[in-house]
């Protein structure tokens, strides 16, 4: 209570308070010194708006009520004029205008306060998200060094730099190296995802043959495919011969696209099945498809497959971090392409993307 009293006294001495009082006094003087037929009550709108911006809702309603009372009082005060119906109607209209002004100014104030609150919440959320991303980026960057050191040590142990090892130990060391490399790849993917979101994906454009990139990736993944007894085959659409699918792109980033899609297909395929890579040349776009024979994709999953950290809830055999497909989408879209997924009949899934044809190849084909 004491705090409210102190605040009220402070507001009394505030410059705006006396400005508002002065404006009310000026308008009231004009009202009562002129004939009732001359309505100056509309001028109360100015001090009402000032009250609304400085003192809030209750003060706005009080100021509006005072302005309305003074406007209507001038019909009978000072009392030496004959009261006419048009005069009363004019002042009633002015009172209505003052009421509408007070109501709308209060609504506008409430709206502005809501907007400011929402803006403050959004800024707080953005700041929190930025802190989280900075933390994740720093953490993943710092994790790379010990992982690389562990891999180098294990590889030195595998090469018997520290002395001979038994065959059983070699199998264990090989498994540990593969596990550390998988973890390192996950860390690098996470780091790239955050960097791409904040800084954008930087590409080194050059003519790239998608067929050559896909075949190179398939060769590097032969070990993973063999461990799961998966056969990787290539299909060139309507042609039985090897094709050239030239695009203007970053060979390193496109290599990562095929690594993610082929690894995803191998991990989600049953043992002893086949993963098919379909490379189809087109007049405007080059299309690449990676087809597996897994459990397929549920309709609920399809719209979310390429979202960050989305893992899905289907019966497909392997689950990842939810970053590989998101990074793949980043890379494909940065090349001006499009990526999508669909189910394969009778079973399995298709992950496909398309990229614009390299201009010189388009001119040659026409």
N, C-alpha and C positions, 0 to 999 in steps of 0.2 A: 504493500500500500504506500509506504513511504517513497519507494522507488518511483511509483507512478506519479506521486505528487511532485517529486523533484523534476521528473521528465516534463510534466505539464507546465511547471514554472519556467523551465528552460525554453519550452516551445513558445511561451508567452513573450519572452524577450527575443525570440527569433525574428530576424528581419522579415521573413516571409509572412509571419503572422500579422505584423503591423501593416504590411503591404496589403494583405487581404482585407483587414479592417478598414484601411483607407479607401480601398476600392468600393467596398460596401457603402461606406459613408458618402462617397462621391455620387454613386448611382442613386442612393436614397435621397440625397439632396436634390438631384435633378428631378426625381419623381415628384417630390412634395412641393417644389417651387414652380412647377409647371402645371398646366391644366391636366385633368385626369385623362383627357382624350389622347394626350401624348404619352405613349407607353415607352418608358426607358428600362423596363424590367428585364428585357432581353440582355442588357449589359451585365446582369448578374452572372451570366454564363462564365465570364472570365474568372472572377474570384472563385466560383464553384470548382472550376477545373484546377485552379491553384490549390485549393483545399484538398482535392482528391489526390494530387501528386505529392502533397507534403504530409497530410495528417490522416489519411486512410478513410475507411468506409463510414464509420459512425460520424466523423466530422463532416464528411461529404453530405450525408443525409441531413444533418443539422443545418449546414449552410444552405442546402436546397430548401428546407422548410422555412428558414428565416427569409430567404429571397422570395419565396411564394407568398408568405405572410405580408411582407412589405409591399409587394406588387399589388395584392388585392386590397390592402388597407388604404392605398391611395385613392380608391373609389370614394370612400367616405371621409377621408382626412385630406385637407383641413376642414371640409364640410360646407363650403360656401358655394358649391356648384350643384346643379341639378343632375341627379344620377340618371343616365340613359342606358338603355339595353345594349346598344353597340359598344359603349365604353366597357361595360361589364364583360361582354363577349371577347373584346380585344384583350382585356387583362386575363381572362380565363385561358385564352390561347397562349399568352405569354407564360402563364403558370404551367400549362401543359408542356411547353417547350423546356422550361426549367427542370421539371420533373424528369422528362426524357433525357435531358443532358446529364442530370445527376445519376440516373440509372445506367446510362451507357458509359459514362466515365468510370463508374464503379465496376461495371463488367469489363471494361478495357483494362483497368488496373489489375483485376483478378486474372485476366488472361495473360497480361505481361508477367505477373508473378509466377504463373504456371509455366510459362515459356522459360523464364529464368531458372526455375527449379529443374525443369527437364534438361536445359542446357548444362547446368551444373552437374547433374547426374551423368549425362553423356560424357562430359569432360573427365569426370572421375573414373568412369568405366574405361575411356580411352587411355587415360594415364595408367590405370591398373593393367590393362592389356599390354601397353607398351612396356611396363616394368616386367611383366611375365615373359614377354617375347625377348627382351634384353637378357633376362636371366637365363632363359632356355638357350639363346644363342651363345652366351658366354660359357654356360655349362658344357654344351656340346663341343664348342671349340676347345675348351680345356681338356675334355675327355679324349680328344684325338691323340695327344702326345703320349700318354701312358699306354694306349692301345697299340699305337705304332711300335713303341718300345717292346711291348709284350710279344707282338708278332715277329719282330726282328730277332728277339731272343729265342723264341720257339723255332724259327727257321734255322738259326745257327745251331741249335740243339739237333734239329733234323739232319743238318749237314755233318753232324758229328764233330763240330768244332771243339766241343768240350770232352770228347772221348766217344768211344763206340756205344751204341744203344741197341737193345734187344729188339727183334721184330715186333713184339707185342707193345713195347714202349713207342716204337715208331708210329704204330697205328693210333695210339693215344695222342701223341704229339700232333699228328696230322689232323685228328679230330679237333684238337684244341686250336690249331691254326685256323681251320675252317670256321670254327665258332667265333674266334676273335675277328676274323675278316667280315663275317656277317654283322657283328656288332659295330664294327667300324663303318661298314656301309650304311647301317641304320643311322649312326651319328652324323655321317656326312650328308645323308638325305635330309635329316632334320635341320642341320645347319643351312643347307641350300634352300630349303623351304622357307625358313625365316628370312634369309637374305633376299630371296626373290620377292617375298611379300613386302619387305621394307624398301629395298633398293631397286627392284625390278630385275628381270633376267637379262643379262648382257650376253649377246650372241655374236659369234664370229662367222659371218655369212660367207659361203663359198658354194660352188656346185657340188652336190652330194648325190651319190647313187644309193637309194634306199635298199636296193637289192644287195649291194656290197656290204652295207652296214649290217643288214639283217643276217647275212651269211657269216660275217665275222663274229657277231654276238652269239649265234648258234654254236659256232666252234668253241667259244670260250665257255659255254654252258654245257658242253658235252659231258663233263664230269658230273655235274648235278643231275642231268637227265639220265645218265647211266646208273647213278645211285638209286634212282627211282624206277629204272627200267622203262624210261619214256623215250619214244622215237620221235625225232623232230624231222618233219618233211616240209618241202617247199612246193608251192603251187603258184603258177603265173597266170591265173585267170583262164582266158580262152586259148592261150598259147601253150604248146607243149615244150617250148624252148625258153631258155633263160632270157629275161627281159632286162632293160635298163629303165629305172624309175628316177629320173633326175629332178632334184628340187634345189632351191636356193636355201641352204640351211647351215646350221652349226653341226658338224659331224660328231663332235664329242657329245653334245646334248641329245642328238638323235640316237646315238649309240646307247645312251641311258634310257631312252624311251623303249627301245627294243629289249634291253636288259630287264627293265621292270615288267614289261608285258610278257616276255617269255618266262621269266622266273615265276611270275604269278600263274601262268598257265601250267608250268611244270608242277608247282606246288599244289595246285588244285586238281590235278589229274590223278586218276587211280593208277596204281602200279600196272605196268605192262600195256598201257594205252599209248595214244599218239597225240602229239601237238602239231598242228598244221599251221604254217605261215603262208598266207595268201597275199601275193603282191600283184596288184592290178593296175596297169597303166591306163590313164584316161586323157581326154582332150584338154581338160582344165585342171583336174586334180589327180594326184597319184594316191592310191589307196592301199593301205597295209592292214591286214587282219591277222590276228593271232587267235586260233581256235583250239579249245581244249575239249576233253570228253568227260568233264567233271559233272557235279550235281546241278549246274546251271545257277541262274540268279532269280530270286523271287521278285515279283512285281514291286514290292515295297522297297527293295534295295536299289533298283535301277536308277531312281532319280538322285541317289546319294553316293554312288560308288566313287565318284571323283572328288568328294569333299574331304577336307583335311581331317585326319584321325578317324575317318569312318571305317569300321571293320566289318559291319554286317552281322546278320544273325542267321544266315542260311546254313545248310548242311555241307557246304563245301569244305574240303578236308583241312586246309591250312588257313590260319589267320595271321595277318601281318600287323604292322604298326598303323596302317591306314594312311601312310605318307607316300608310298610308292606311286599309287595311281594319281594322287593329288599333284605330285611333282611332275608326273607324266603329262597331266592336263596343262600345267603351267608351261611346259616346254612346247607342247603342240600349239597351244594358243599363241605363244610368243612368236611362232613361225607363221601365224596367220591361218592356222589349220583348225580342224575340229576333231574331237575324240568322242567316241560313244561306245556303248556296250549293249549286247542283246543276247538272247538265248539261241542256242543252236539245236536244231532238230536232228535226231530224236532226243539227244541229251548233250549237255555241255554248254559252254559260253563262248561268245565272240567279243573280243576287244579290238576295236578298229579305230584308225585315224586316217585323215586325209590331209594332204599338203598341196599347195598350189604348184602346178607344173613350172619347171624352170623356163623362163621366157625364150631362151634360144632353142630349147627343144620344141616349144609350142610353135615357134616360127618354122622350124624344120618340118614338123608334122603337117603344117598347112601349106 
